[in-house]
Amino acid sequence: MLKFWMQKIIFILFFITVSLFSSKLSPAQEAKLVKRGERVFDIFCKGRLDMEKNPSQDMIKKSCNDISDDEILALRLYLKNKTEQQNSKTVVLKPVPKDAKCPTCGMFVHRYIHWASMMKIGDKKLYFDGVKDMMKYYLYNADFVYNRSKIEAMTVQDFYTLKPIDAKKAFYVIGSNVLGPMGNEFIPFATKSNAEVFLQDHHGTKIVKFEDITPKLIDTLRNIY
């Protein structure tokens, strides 16, 4: 019984440490650590660790070939990130089918997974190689004819964390020096504060919301005046 409670206390302390540590990371640093945790899971833990059961530190070490403490930290963040995605009501983008072509430009979207966005119309999911192409498909009525009342979800990915966001709730940086597969892009973020950091770091010109995006603004991004 004592051993059980000791393990529980260690687990709680470790979880608190992870939470405090992750709160001090920048979004970009956390995204890199989550990516490392995914690699740790795939290489050392896949098939041996049940990620659904919130495994203890001791269980992780036994199941994953006694990985180091910093690898456990990265793995914890990855598992936390994965759980948040699974609990999210937003439609998750991954995995993008390999045969999915952007209906706006015809490019294979899986080659540009970090830029991918998605629109769910009824039972059908359409994938785009960037927010700009998705918004063209949404706003260019004459070019893309379909029943827009049947749109059930529009999903983008936070540029730093790659977490799915409801497109109508995201903040978009435009005019930055970071280019997407189709050039200038609407670069999405879950929070305005992260959008402001990116805008400063990458010389963006403006932060816009979903309702600010118009055909004229899209044309400006495409350098059509």
N, C-alpha and C positions, 0 to 999 in steps of 0.2 A: 504493500500500500504506500509506504514511504517513497519507494522508487517511482511509483506512478505519479505521485504529487510532485516529486523533484523534476521528473521529465516534463510535466505540465507547466511548472514554473519556468523551466528553461525555455520551453516553447514560447510562452507568453513574453518573456524578456527578449527573446530573439525577434519575435514579431514586432515588438515595440521598437527595437533597434533598427529593423528594416524600415519601418514606417518613418522614424525620425530621420534616418539617413536619406531616404528617398525624397523627403520633403525639402532637403537642403540641396538637392541636385537641380541643375538647370534642366529644362525639358529635353535638350539635345543630349546631355549626359545620361539622363534616365533612359532615353531611347536606345543609346548605345549599350547600356548595361542590360536592358531587357533583351536586346538582340544577342548579347553574350549568353544570357541565361537560356535563351532558346537553343543556342548551339550546345550548351552544357547538357540540356535535357535530351536533345537528339543523339548526342554522342555517348553519354554516360548513363542516362536514366530511362530512355524510352523502352517500354516493355517491362520495366522492372519497378517503376514508381507510379502509383495511382495518384495522378495530379488532382483528382476530384475530391480526395479525402483530406486535403490540407495537411500533408505529411509533416511530421516533426523533424527537427534537425537530426536527431539520432536515426530516424528512418531514412532520411535522405542520404546520410553517410553510409549506411548499410546497403542501400539499394543502388547507390551511384558510385561504387568503387572508391569510397572514402575521398571524395573531392574536397578541395581546399575550402577554407572559410569564405574567401572572397568569391569563389565560384558558387557556393551555397547562397550568398547574398544576391548574386546576379540571378540565380535560379529562382529564389524567392520572389524577386521583383517580376520575373517572367510569369510565374504562376499567378501572382496577384493581378498582373495585367490581363492574363488570359481569363481569369475568373470575372473580372470587370467587364470584359468584352462579352462573355457568355451571358452575363446578367443584364446586359444593355438591351433596351427595346429597339435600338437602331439596327437596321439590317446590316449584318457584317459583310464586308466585301470579299474576304478571303474564303476559299480560294477562287481566284478568277479563272474561269475555264480557258484552257489553252487555245480553243478555237473561237473564243469571243473576239469579235471585231467591233471597233468603235463604229456605231452607225452614222457618225458624222463625217469621219475621215477615212475609215476603212483599215486603220492600223490594228495589229494584234495587241490587245490591252495587256496581256500577261507579261509582255516584255517591259512594261513600264508600271509595274505593280505599285510602286511608291506614289505614283501620280494618279492612280485609278480612282474613278468615281462611278456611281451606279444609280440607275433609275429603275424602280420597280413599277411596272404597269400591269395591273391585274396579276396573273401568275407568271408573267414574263419579266426577267431581269436583263436590262441593257447595261453594258459596261462601256466606259469612255476612258480615253487615255489622258484625261485632264478635266478640270472643272469647266474650263472655257468651252470645250466641245459639248459637254453635257448641257451647259446653259444655252448654247446655240441650238441644240436639239429641242430644248424647252421653249425658247423664245422666238425662234425663226419660224413662225407659223406657216408661211408660204413654202418654205423649203422642206419642212418635215410635218406632214399632215397625219394626225392621229388624234384620238379622243383624250385630251389632257385631263378631263375629269376623272379618268381611271388611274391616274398616277397615285400610287399608294405610299411611295417613299422615294426620297432623293438623298443619297448618302455620299459624303466626301470623307477624306482622311486628314486628320491633324498632321501637318507637315513634320512636326517634331516627333510625335509619339506613334503615328500611323494608326491611332485609334479611330474607329468610325464615328462620324458626327452627322447629325441631321443637317443637311445642307442649308436649311432655312434658319438654323441657329448659329452657324459658323461665322467667323470674322475672316475676311479675305484681304490679303495684302496684294496690291497691284504696283506695277512699275519698278519692281526690284531687279537686281542683277542676277537673280536665279531664274533660269529658263527651264521650262518643261519640254516634253517631247515635241510640242507644237509651238515652241517659242514662248512669248510673254504669256504669263498665266495668272489666274486668280489662285493665290496660295492660301489654303484654308487653315484655320486654327480654332480650337475649342474655346479659347479665352481671348479677350481683347488684350490682356497684359502680355501674353506670348506673341500675339500679332504685333504689338508695339515694339517688343524686343527685336523681332525679325525685321521689322520695317527699318529700325535704326541700324542694325547690323548689315543689312543688305541694300541700303539706300532706296527703299521703297518710296513711292510718292503718296500713297493713300491707303487707308483701311476702309473697306466697304462691307455692307451687309447684303444678304441675299436680295432684299427688296430694292437695293440700289443698282443692281445689275440690270442693264438695259441693252437692247441691240446696239445702240449707239456706243455704249461703253465697251461692249465686246469688239465692235469694229475698230475702236480706238486702240485696243490691245492688239488687234491684228494689223495695226498700222494702216488702216483704211480710213481716210479722212474725207 
